[in-house]
Amino acid sequence: MSTPPVTVRSNLFDLLPALYRLRDAQLAAGAGDEMGPLQSLLSIVEEQIAVLEENIAQLYDDLFIETCAPWVVPYIGNLIGYQQINGIASAVDSPRAEVANTIGFRRRKGTVPVFEQLARDATGWSAHAVEFFQVLATTQCVRNHLRPHNYYAPNLRSWKPREFVNTGFDHTAHKADVRRIPPTPDQGQLPGGMGRYNVQNIGIFLWSLSAYTLTEVPATAVSGNSQCFRFSTLGADMPLFHRATELPDETTTLAGPANVPDRLTRHLLCQDIRAITQKDASPVYYGPGLSLAIYSDGSLQDASRILVADLSGADGAWANFSYLSDPSNLPKLPAGANTIAIDPRLGRIAIPPPPAGKTPSISTFCCYGFNTAIGGGEYPRASTFKASPEQATIRVPGDYPNIHEALTALSGDGVVEVSNSGVYSEPAGLDVSVRANGHIELRAADGSRPTLILGETISVTGESAGQFDLNGFLITYAPPQTSSKPPAALLYSPAVSSNELTNLGITHCTFVPGWALQSNGEPEENSSGALTYTGPAVLIDNPGLAVTIAQSILGPLYLNGESTASLTDTILDAGGPTDVAIVASIDASTNAPVASGALTMNGCTVIGKVYTSLFTLVSDCIFVAALAEADVSSTPPLWNAPLWSARQQQGCVCFSYVPAGAILPRQFECVQQAPGTPAPMFYSLQYGDPAYAKLLPTTDSSIRRGADDGGEMGAYHSVLAPQREADLLTRLAEYIPVGMQYGIFYES
């Protein structure tokens, strides 16, 4: 917006008659000054005139939202009836931009693309809007309002009706549903439930899970078979996701399956591969920089070599594997080229028999789904690095080929940075020794998520005032061939006289719950069905150590009674409600627990029993815990409560969900488990699922909106999903056509 020209005044002193200017110059020369008294006086007047002119020019700028002063923004917003929202998503966190967008949206008020844009901006998630009357099965008039593509019965020869049934992209005809469509999920709305398909209904479908990339990750070979691999570095099935292709602002094109982050299905990938090979369209999912790419011996595999197949079944008996092993069934490719079969639904790869004496090297670029940026990943983490720039940095690979050699070279102080998302095996574990007043940071570089496979523990010791930080790793366990006894923990700080470590930090890391996974994603089990590895993920025997855990996922925490721990935005999964999540130790002879050190917890989800000496402060947490029969059958009982604080006179637990019978200090606005009271409802409590530990939208508001700021309790409190919903409802209420109703549906 251009502003009107501003009158530039000439120098007032130059407008005076020459007689006065000469006289003033003589006075200045006599006094040895640069300006005479008259010129000095007029310069002060000119400054005030300039201020006045600038103020007048700003009055014109204040007429427009793009150029107005910050204090004017609320007044313009009030003039157009703008309603303030929480502004959680980045697209709506600027009041100036929001008021400007409101003016633009009103020009397209009532149109479906506006609903989609509002949903994307207000929530920060991908969205798709559907006018349900468009998919109603109706008897059509042959002369008026024809809809030739709206068949009453779906085309069962096509894969699309079956692929997208009951989703936001379902285009099959439906009978009218006269039930009310609720605006928010917590009012009883479930997939397939409540009203959808009616003339006055509009559905807003949201994808709250995000697709996170994994770059050049070695595929994990299936034990005993050189032709079978899995995408997951943990050797478990993992559904692949695809990234969303962003739509431009103010577009009239509605979102399609490629514009939302969702599971990469077999049909979608197959269609994309076919379009690439037949030169019908540009790649959408397969290719470098997209959502999936396969590399063999470091070379990108052309789409013509990719075969999308159903590879379900137990290891050693995958479906379609015999078909792939018969060369006569495969497409004719140039000499030396092999077909690679992919199952994106299970995250599996199969290749033809390799030449004799050659071990194939398969690596991938792929995406996995998760709710938010915790547990480590290729998302930005540089702001959480704690080492100072002056400290020496050793890079792996590069300076050293493995982590233990790099740690040895540090001599007790510095940074070891892993610069890729590869797999690093340490059969002998890692020994970290911090010198006096030193600081060692073992971290993944920003944009990387390496996997660390341990055969022994990470032992951390230090001299006086030593600090150790771990950042950005996925850590699992694989027993070495030379040892049959598992270590005491994945990370261990021993109680020895030479260990005076002061601080230990774990940030954006995952210590796999159960230590290791089976191919189906469940924790490793022995022949009797019990967990193979029952030790804690982190064991702190060192007294006086301050432990800080943030944005992480880990198994049980055993914390010395004289140490302290602070947990933020963390999932602590012991495997089940009756398993031990946090204690100091378990007495080997009696199985009685010993109270851990003082705990401070904010925004955590804990699955398992907790016994601590003191809850210093607990806020916005969910505790899923229960007593087993063995805990109460003895005399006296081994456990007095599933959530147990030895000291009730100090500390506070607020805005949290606690199990029945919890022994706690003073509570404030907590929800306690009891018959008939609300309970948290999760999509899944199995690590590895995309919606792991995520609350269902139908969870009662006392939990889903029970945090101190009106957000949800638990590890995903920082996502602020209820506030995003509230922002969307506020926006939709203004733009929805008169007489229409709307509802929100979570697709992920």
C-alpha positions in Angstrom: 0.0 0.0 0.0 1.6 3.3 -1.1 1.4 6.3 1.2 0.7 9.9 0.0 3.7 12.1 -0.5 4.9 13.9 2.6 5.8 17.6 2.3 9.5 18.0 3.0 10.1 21.4 4.6 13.2 23.3 3.6 15.8 24.3 6.2 14.1 27.1 8.2 17.4 28.9 8.7 17.9 29.1 4.9 14.6 30.9 4.6 15.7 33.8 6.7 17.0 37.0 5.1 20.8 36.9 4.4 21.4 39.8 6.9 20.3 37.6 9.8 22.2 34.6 8.6 25.4 36.6 8.2 25.0 38.1 11.7 24.3 34.6 13.2 27.4 33.2 11.4 29.6 36.0 12.9 28.3 35.3 16.4 29.1 31.6 15.9 32.6 32.4 14.6 33.3 34.7 17.5 32.2 32.1 20.0 34.0 29.2 18.2 30.7 27.3 17.7 29.5 25.5 14.6 26.1 27.2 14.7 24.9 30.6 15.9 22.2 31.0 18.5 19.5 31.6 15.9 20.4 28.6 13.8 20.5 26.4 17.0 17.0 27.6 18.0 15.6 26.9 14.5 17.1 23.4 14.4 15.2 22.5 17.6 12.0 23.8 16.0 12.8 21.7 12.9 13.1 18.5 15.0 9.6 19.0 16.4 8.2 19.8 12.9 9.7 16.5 11.6 8.1 14.6 14.5 4.7 16.2 13.6 5.1 15.3 9.9 6.0 11.7 10.7 3.0 11.5 13.0 0.7 12.8 10.2 2.2 10.2 7.8 1.6 7.4 10.3 -2.1 8.4 10.6 -2.5 7.4 6.9 -0.5 4.2 7.4 -2.8 3.3 10.4 -5.7 3.0 8.0 -4.4 -0.3 6.7 -3.6 -3.5 8.5 -0.4 -4.1 6.6 1.2 -0.8 7.7 -0.5 0.2 10.9 1.2 0.6 14.2 1.0 -2.5 16.6 -1.4 -0.7 18.9 -3.9 -0.1 16.1 -4.2 -3.8 15.2 -6.9 -4.5 17.9 -8.9 -1.6 16.8 -9.0 -2.7 13.2 -9.8 -6.2 14.4 -12.7 -4.8 16.4 -14.0 -2.9 13.4 -14.3 -6.1 11.4 -15.6 -8.2 14.3 -12.4 -10.3 14.6 -12.6 -12.9 17.4 -9.3 -13.6 19.2 -8.1 -17.2 19.5 -5.3 -19.0 21.3 -3.0 -18.8 18.3 -1.2 -22.2 18.9 -0.4 -22.9 15.2 2.3 -20.8 13.6 -0.1 -19.6 10.9 -2.3 -17.9 13.4 0.2 -16.7 16.1 0.4 -13.2 14.6 -2.6 -11.0 15.4 -1.7 -8.7 12.5 -1.6 -11.6 10.0 -4.8 -13.0 11.5 -6.8 -9.8 11.0 -5.4 -9.5 7.5 -6.4 -13.1 6.7 -9.9 -12.5 8.1 -10.4 -9.7 5.6 -9.3 -12.0 2.8 -11.3 -15.0 3.9 -14.5 -13.0 4.1 -14.3 -12.4 0.4 -14.6 -16.2 -0.1 -16.9 -16.8 2.9 -19.0 -20.0 2.8 -16.9 -21.9 0.2 -15.4 -25.3 1.0 -11.7 -24.3 0.2 -12.1 -21.6 2.9 -13.1 -24.3 5.5 -10.0 -26.3 4.6 -7.7 -23.3 4.8 -9.2 -22.3 8.2 -8.7 -25.8 9.5 -5.1 -25.9 8.4 -4.3 -22.5 9.7 -6.1 -22.8 13.1 -4.8 -26.3 14.0 -1.5 -26.5 12.1 -2.6 -29.9 10.9 -3.5 -31.1 7.4 -7.3 -31.0 6.8 -9.9 -31.8 4.3 -13.5 -30.4 4.2 -16.4 -32.4 2.8 -20.0 -31.3 2.0 -21.8 -34.5 2.8 -24.7 -33.8 0.6 -22.3 -34.3 -2.3 -22.1 -38.0 -1.4 -25.8 -38.7 -0.7 -27.5 -41.5 -2.6 -30.4 -39.7 -4.3 -32.9 -40.4 -7.1 -31.7 -37.9 -9.7 -34.0 -35.9 -12.0 -33.0 -36.5 -15.7 -33.6 -32.9 -16.6 -32.3 -31.0 -13.5 -29.3 -31.2 -11.2 -27.6 -34.2 -12.8 -24.7 -35.8 -11.0 -23.4 -38.4 -13.4 -20.4 -39.5 -11.2 -22.6 -40.1 -8.1 -23.4 -43.8 -8.6 -25.7 -45.4 -6.0 -23.5 -48.5 -5.9 -19.7 -48.3 -5.8 -17.5 -49.7 -8.5 -16.0 -52.7 -6.8 -13.6 -53.3 -9.6 -11.7 -50.2 -8.5 -9.5 -50.1 -5.4 -10.4 -46.5 -4.5 -13.9 -47.1 -3.0 -12.5 -49.8 -0.7 -9.3 -47.8 0.1 -11.1 -44.6 1.2 -14.4 -46.0 2.7 -15.5 -44.1 5.7 -12.7 -41.6 5.4 -12.6 -38.0 4.3 -11.9 -39.1 0.7 -14.9 -41.5 0.5 -16.8 -40.6 -2.7 -19.2 -43.5 -2.6 -22.9 -42.7 -2.2 -24.5 -43.1 1.3 -28.0 -43.1 2.6 -29.1 -40.1 4.6 -28.2 -40.1 8.3 -30.6 -38.0 10.4 -28.5 -38.2 13.5 -27.0 -34.9 14.7 -23.4 -34.2 13.7 -21.6 -33.0 16.8 -19.1 -30.2 16.4 -16.4 -31.6 18.7 -15.1 -35.2 19.1 -15.6 -35.2 22.8 -19.3 -35.0 22.4 -19.5 -38.7 21.5 -18.2 -38.7 18.0 -16.4 -41.9 16.9 -15.4 -43.0 13.4 -18.5 -44.4 11.9 -20.7 -43.1 14.7 -23.0 -40.1 15.0 -24.4 -38.3 12.0 -22.5 -37.6 8.9 -24.3 -37.9 5.6 -27.1 -35.3 5.4 -27.9 -32.3 3.4 -26.9 -29.7 6.0 -23.8 -31.4 7.2 -20.2 -30.4 6.6 -17.3 -32.5 7.8 -13.8 -31.2 8.7 -11.3 -34.1 8.7 -8.0 -33.6 10.5 -4.7 -35.5 10.4 -3.0 -34.8 13.7 -0.1 -37.2 13.2 2.9 -36.0 11.3 5.3 -37.8 9.0 8.9 -37.8 10.1 11.8 -38.7 7.8 14.5 -41.3 8.2 17.4 -40.7 5.7 19.7 -43.3 4.3 18.9 -45.9 7.0 20.2 -49.4 6.6 17.4 -51.9 6.2 17.4 -54.6 8.9 17.9 -58.1 7.5 15.5 -60.8 8.7 17.4 -63.4 10.7 18.2 -66.5 8.6 17.1 -65.0 5.3 19.3 -62.9 3.0 16.3 -61.9 0.9 14.1 -60.3 3.5 14.5 -56.9 5.2 12.5 -54.5 7.3 12.6 -50.7 7.2 12.7 -50.4 11.0 16.2 -50.5 12.5 14.6 -52.3 15.5 13.7 -55.3 13.3 10.0 -54.8 13.8 7.1 -54.2 11.3 6.6 -50.4 10.9 3.8 -48.8 8.8 5.3 -46.3 6.4 3.8 -42.8 6.1 4.0 -40.3 3.3 4.6 -36.6 3.6 2.0 -34.0 2.7 2.3 -32.0 -0.4 1.4 -28.4 0.6 -1.3 -26.5 -1.1 -0.8 -22.8 -1.9 -2.7 -20.2 0.1 -6.0 -19.1 -1.2 -6.2 -22.1 -3.5 -9.5 -23.3 -4.8 -8.2 -26.9 -5.0 -9.4 -29.2 -2.3 -6.9 -31.4 -0.5 -6.4 -34.9 -1.8 -4.7 -38.0 -0.3 -1.3 -36.6 -1.4 -1.9 -33.4 0.6 -2.2 -35.0 4.0 0.4 -37.0 6.0 -1.1 -40.5 6.3 -0.2 -44.1 6.0 1.4 -45.0 2.6 -0.9 -47.8 1.4 -0.1 -50.4 -1.1 -2.5 -49.1 -3.7 -1.3 -45.5 -3.4 2.3 -46.5 -3.9 1.5 -48.9 -6.7 -0.4 -46.2 -8.5 2.5 -43.9 -8.1 5.0 -46.4 -9.3 2.9 -47.2 -12.4 2.4 -43.6 -13.2 6.2 -43.0 -13.1 7.1 -46.0 -15.2 4.5 -45.2 -17.8 5.5 -41.5 -17.8 1.9 -40.5 -17.1 2.6 -38.2 -14.2 5.4 -36.8 -12.0 6.2 -38.9 -8.9 4.3 -38.1 -5.8 5.5 -40.7 -3.2 8.5 -42.6 -4.6 11.8 -40.8 -5.3 14.5 -38.7 -3.6 13.1 -35.9 -1.5 9.6 -37.3 -1.6 8.4 -40.0 0.9 10.1 -43.2 -0.1 13.3 -44.2 -1.8 15.2 -47.5 -1.9 19.0 -47.8 -2.4 20.9 -50.9 -3.3 24.7 -50.7 -2.6 24.3 -46.9 -2.4 22.5 -46.6 -5.8 19.0 -45.3 -6.0 16.7 -47.9 -7.5 14.6 -46.8 -10.4 10.8 -47.0 -10.0 10.8 -49.7 -12.8 12.5 -52.1 -10.4 10.0 -51.5 -7.5 7.2 -54.1 -7.1 4.5 -53.3 -4.5 3.3 -56.5 -2.9 1.6 -57.9 0.1 4.4 -59.4 2.2 2.3 -60.3 5.2 2.9 -63.5 7.1 5.3 -64.9 9.7 9.0 -64.7 9.0 10.1 -67.4 6.7 6.6 -67.6 5.1 5.9 -64.2 3.7 3.1 -64.0 1.2 4.2 -63.7 -2.5 7.8 -64.5 -1.6 7.8 -67.6 -3.8 6.4 -65.4 -6.6 9.3 -63.0 -6.2 11.9 -65.9 -6.2 10.8 -67.1 -9.6 12.6 -65.0 -12.3 9.9 -65.8 -14.9 7.3 -63.9 -12.9 9.4 -60.7 -12.8 9.5 -57.9 -15.3 12.3 -58.0 -17.9 15.0 -55.7 -16.7 18.5 -54.9 -17.9 21.2 -57.4 -17.1 22.2 -57.1 -13.4 19.0 -55.3 -12.4 16.7 -56.9 -9.8 13.2 -56.3 -8.8 12.7 -55.1 -5.2 9.3 -55.9 -3.5 8.0 -53.4 -1.0 5.1 -53.7 1.5 4.5 -50.2 2.9 1.7 -51.3 5.1 4.1 -53.5 7.1 7.4 -51.9 6.3 8.9 -55.0 4.7 11.3 -55.4 1.7 12.0 -58.6 -0.3 14.6 -59.1 -3.0 15.4 -62.0 -5.4 18.1 -64.4 -4.4 21.4 -62.5 -4.5 24.4 -63.9 -6.5 26.5 -66.4 -4.8 29.0 -64.9 -2.4 27.4 -61.4 -2.4 25.6 -59.9 0.5 23.2 -57.2 -0.6 23.3 -53.8 1.1 19.8 -52.2 1.2 19.2 -48.7 2.6 16.1 -46.6 2.6 14.7 -43.1 2.8 11.2 -43.4 4.4 8.8 -41.7 6.8 7.2 -42.9 10.0 4.2 -41.4 11.8 4.1 -39.9 15.2 2.2 -37.4 17.2 4.9 -34.9 18.0 8.7 -34.3 18.1 9.8 -36.4 21.1 11.9 -39.5 21.4 14.5 -38.4 18.8 14.2 -37.8 15.1 15.4 -35.8 12.2 13.4 -32.8 13.3 15.2 -29.6 14.6 16.9 -30.2 18.0 19.8 -27.8 17.9 18.2 -25.6 20.5 18.5 -28.4 23.1 22.3 -28.9 22.6 24.0 -28.0 25.9 27.7 -28.1 25.0 29.5 -24.7 24.6 30.8 -23.8 21.2 34.4 -23.7 22.6 34.3 -27.4 23.4 36.1 -29.8 21.0 33.7 -31.7 18.7 34.5 -35.2 17.3 32.3 -36.4 14.5 31.2 -40.0 13.8 31.7 -41.1 11.1 34.4 -38.8 9.9 36.9 -38.3 12.7 36.3 -41.8 14.1 34.4 -44.8 12.7 32.5 -45.6 15.9 31.3 -44.0 19.1 33.5 -45.7 21.7 36.7 -44.7 20.0 35.4 -41.1 19.8 34.5 -41.1 23.5 38.0 -42.3 24.4 39.6 -39.5 22.3 37.7 -36.8 24.3 39.7 -37.3 27.4 36.8 -36.5 29.7 35.4 -33.3 28.1 33.9 -32.4 24.7 31.3 -33.4 22.2 30.8 -36.6 20.2 28.4 -35.9 17.4 26.9 -38.7 15.1 26.2 -37.0 11.8 23.8 -39.5 10.1 20.9 -41.8 10.8 22.8 -45.0 10.6 23.0 -48.0 12.9 25.9 -48.2 15.4 26.5 -51.4 17.2 28.4 -51.4 20.5 28.6 -55.0 21.7 30.9 -54.1 24.6 28.7 -51.1 25.6 30.1 -47.6 26.2 32.2 -46.2 29.1 31.8 -42.5 29.7 34.2 -40.9 32.1 33.9 -37.1 32.7 36.8 -35.3 34.2 36.5 -32.8 37.0 34.3 -29.8 36.0 34.1 -31.3 32.5 31.1 -31.8 30.3 30.6 -34.6 27.7 27.7 -34.5 25.3 27.0 -37.5 23.2 24.5 -36.3 20.6 23.0 -36.9 17.1 23.6 -34.0 14.8 20.6 -31.9 13.9 18.7 -33.6 11.2 19.8 -37.1 12.2 18.4 -40.0 14.2 21.0 -42.8 14.7 20.2 -46.1 16.2 22.5 -47.4 19.0 22.5 -51.1 19.5 24.0 -52.1 22.8 25.5 -55.4 23.9 26.4 -54.0 27.3 25.4 -50.9 29.3 26.3 -47.3 28.8 28.3 -46.8 32.0 28.5 -43.1 33.1 30.9 -41.9 35.8 32.6 -38.6 36.5 34.8 -36.6 38.8 33.6 -33.6 40.8 31.1 -31.3 39.1 31.1 -33.5 35.9 28.1 -33.4 33.5 27.0 -35.8 30.8 24.2 -35.3 28.2 22.7 -37.7 25.8 20.7 -36.3 22.9 18.9 -37.7 19.9 19.5 -41.5 20.0 17.2 -44.5 19.5 18.7 -47.1 21.9 18.0 -50.8 21.9 19.7 -54.0 23.1 21.0 -57.1 21.3 22.8 -59.7 23.3 26.4 -60.3 22.1 27.4 -63.8 21.2 30.0 -63.9 23.9 27.6 -63.2 26.8 24.3 -64.7 28.0 23.6 -62.4 31.0 22.0 -59.1 30.2 23.4 -55.9 31.8 21.8 -54.3 34.8 20.4 -51.4 32.7 20.8 -49.8 29.3 22.3 -46.7 31.0 24.0 -47.1 34.4 25.6 -44.6 36.8 27.3 -46.8 39.4 27.7 -46.1 43.1 31.5 -46.1 43.4 33.7 -43.8 45.4 35.3 -42.3 42.3 31.9 -41.4 40.8 31.1 -37.8 41.7 29.1 -37.0 38.6 26.8 -34.1 39.3 24.3 -33.9 36.3 23.0 -36.4 33.8 20.7 -35.3 31.0 18.6 -37.3 28.5 16.9 -35.3 25.8 15.0 -36.4 22.7 16.1 -40.0 23.2 14.2 -43.4 23.1 15.3 -46.3 25.3 13.1 -48.9 23.7 10.5 -50.1 26.3 11.3 -53.8 26.9 14.8 -53.1 25.5 14.2 -55.0 22.2 11.3 -55.7 20.0 10.0 -58.8 18.2 9.0 -58.7 14.6 5.4 -57.9 15.5 6.4 -54.9 17.6 5.9 -56.5 21.0 8.7 -56.6 23.5 11.0 -59.6 23.5 9.5 -62.6 25.4 10.9 -65.9 26.5 9.3 -69.3 25.9 7.0 -68.9 28.9 5.6 -65.6 27.6 7.4 -63.4 30.2 9.5 -60.4 29.2 13.0 -61.4 28.3 14.6 -58.2 29.6 13.1 -56.9 32.8 15.8 -54.5 34.0 15.4 -50.8 34.1 16.2 -48.6 31.1 18.1 -46.1 33.3 19.7 -47.2 36.6 21.1 -44.4 38.9 22.9 -45.9 41.9 25.1 -42.8 42.3 23.8 -40.7 45.2 23.5 -36.9 44.8 23.1 -37.0 41.0 20.6 -34.6 39.4 18.9 -36.4 36.4 17.0 -34.4 33.8 14.9 -36.2 31.2 13.0 -34.2 28.5 11.1 -35.1 25.3 12.0 -38.7 25.6 10.6 -42.2 25.7 12.1 -44.8 28.0 11.4 -47.8 30.1 11.6 -48.1 33.9 13.8 -45.6 35.9 15.6 -46.8 39.0 16.8 -43.7 40.9 18.9 -43.7 44.1 17.0 -42.3 47.1 19.5 -39.5 47.5 19.4 -38.4 43.8 16.7 -36.3 42.1 15.0 -36.5 38.7 13.1 -34.0 36.6 11.0 -35.3 33.8 9.3 -33.1 31.1 7.2 -34.2 28.1 8.2 -37.8 28.5 6.7 -41.2 28.2 7.9 -43.7 30.8 6.6 -47.2 29.9 7.3 -50.1 32.2 5.3 -52.5 30.0 2.0 -52.6 31.9 0.1 -50.9 34.8 1.3 -53.6 37.3 5.0 -53.4 36.3 7.4 -51.2 38.1 8.1 -47.8 36.5 10.0 -45.8 39.1 11.7 -47.0 42.3 15.2 -46.9 43.8 15.6 -50.6 43.7 13.8 -53.9 44.3 15.0 -56.0 47.2 16.2 -59.3 45.7 15.1 -61.5 48.6 11.7 -60.0 49.4 10.7 -58.2 46.1 9.9 -55.1 48.3 10.5 -51.8 46.6 12.8 -49.1 47.9 11.6 -45.5 47.4 13.4 -43.5 44.7 14.8 -40.0 45.1 12.6 -36.9 44.8 10.7 -36.4 41.5 9.6 -33.4 39.6 7.3 -34.2 36.6 5.6 -32.0 34.1 3.6 -33.3 31.2 4.4 -37.0 31.5 2.6 -40.3 30.8 3.8 -43.0 33.2 2.7 -46.7 32.6 3.6 -48.7 35.7 3.9 -48.3 39.5 5.8 -45.5 41.2 7.3 -45.4 44.7 9.2 -42.3 45.5 10.4 -40.5 48.6 8.9 -37.2 47.5 6.9 -35.7 44.7 8.4 -32.2 44.7 5.9 -31.1 42.0 3.8 -33.1 39.6 1.7 -31.3 37.0 -0.3 -32.3 33.9 0.7 -36.0 34.1 -1.1 -39.3 33.6 -0.3 -42.3 35.8 -1.6 -45.6 34.5 -0.8 -48.0 37.4 -2.4 -50.8 39.4 -1.4 -53.3 42.0 -0.9 -56.9 41.2 -2.1 -59.7 43.4 1.4 -60.4 44.6 1.8 -56.8 45.7 -0.9 -57.1 48.4 -1.0 -60.8 49.2 2.0 -60.7 51.5 2.0 -59.5 55.1 2.8 -56.7 55.2 2.0 -55.8 51.6 4.9 -55.1 49.3 3.2 -52.1 47.9 0.8 -49.8 49.8 -0.4 -48.1 46.6 0.3 -48.1 42.8 1.4 -44.4 43.1 3.1 -43.9 46.4 5.0 -41.1 48.0 6.7 -41.8 51.3 6.4 -38.2 52.4 3.0 -36.5 52.2 3.8 -33.4 54.2 5.8 -31.9 51.3 5.3 -31.5 47.6 2.2 -31.2 45.4 0.4 -33.1 42.7 -1.9 -31.0 40.5 -3.8 -31.2 37.3 -3.0 -34.9 36.9 -4.8 -38.3 36.6 -3.8 -40.7 39.4 -4.8 -44.3 40.1 -7.2 -45.4 42.8 -5.7 -45.6 46.3 -2.7 -43.3 45.5 -0.8 -42.1 48.5 0.2 -38.6 47.7 0.9 -35.2 49.2 -1.7 -32.4 48.8 -3.6 -32.5 45.5 -5.2 -29.8 43.4 -7.6 -30.3 40.5 -6.6 -34.0 40.0 -8.8 -36.8 38.6 -8.5 -40.0 40.7 -9.5 -43.4 39.3 -12.7 -44.7 40.8 -15.8 -46.7 39.6 -17.8 -44.4 37.4 -15.2 -41.7 37.1 -13.5 -40.7 33.8 -10.4 -42.5 32.7 -7.8 -41.8 30.0 -8.6 -43.6 26.7 -5.6 -44.3 24.5 -5.3 -45.2 20.8 -2.5 -47.6 21.7 -0.1 -48.3 24.5 2.3 -50.4 22.4 5.5 -48.7 21.6 6.0 -48.5 17.8 2.4 -47.7 16.9 2.1 -44.3 15.3 -0.5 -43.2 17.8 1.5 -44.5 20.8 0.2 -43.1 24.2 -2.1 -40.6 22.3 -5.4 -39.8 23.9 -8.5 -40.5 22.0 -10.6 -37.4 21.2 -13.5 -39.0 23.1 -11.5 -39.0 26.4 -13.5 -37.1 29.0 -12.9 -33.3 29.1 -11.7 -33.5 32.8 -8.6 -35.3 31.4 -8.3 -34.1 27.9 -8.8 -30.5 29.0 -7.7 -31.0 32.6 -4.2 -29.5 32.4 -3.3 -26.2 34.1 -3.8 -24.3 30.8 -6.8 -26.2 29.5 -4.8 -28.6 27.5 -4.6 -32.4 27.8 -2.8 -34.2 30.5 0.1 -36.5 29.6 3.2 -36.5 27.5 1.5 -34.7 24.6 0.3 -31.8 26.6 2.7 -29.5 24.7 0.8 -30.3 21.5 -2.2 -28.4 22.9 -4.6 -30.3 20.8 -7.8 -29.0 22.6 -6.7 -25.4 22.2 -6.2 -26.1 18.5 -9.7 -27.5 18.3 -11.1 -24.5 20.1 -9.4 -22.1 17.7 -10.9 -24.1 14.8 -14.4 -24.0 16.3 -14.2 -20.2 16.8 -13.2 -19.7 13.2 -15.7 -22.1 11.7 -18.6 -20.5 13.6 -18.1 -17.3 11.6 -17.7 -18.8 8.1 -20.2 -21.6 8.1 -23.3 -20.9 5.9 -26.6 -20.2 7.6 -28.5 -23.4 8.4 -25.5 -25.7 7.9 -23.9 -27.9 10.6 -20.3 -29.0 10.9 -18.4 -31.7 12.7 -14.7 -32.5 13.3 -13.4 -36.0 12.5 -9.9 -37.2 13.3 -8.4 -39.3 10.6 -5.2 -39.8 12.5 
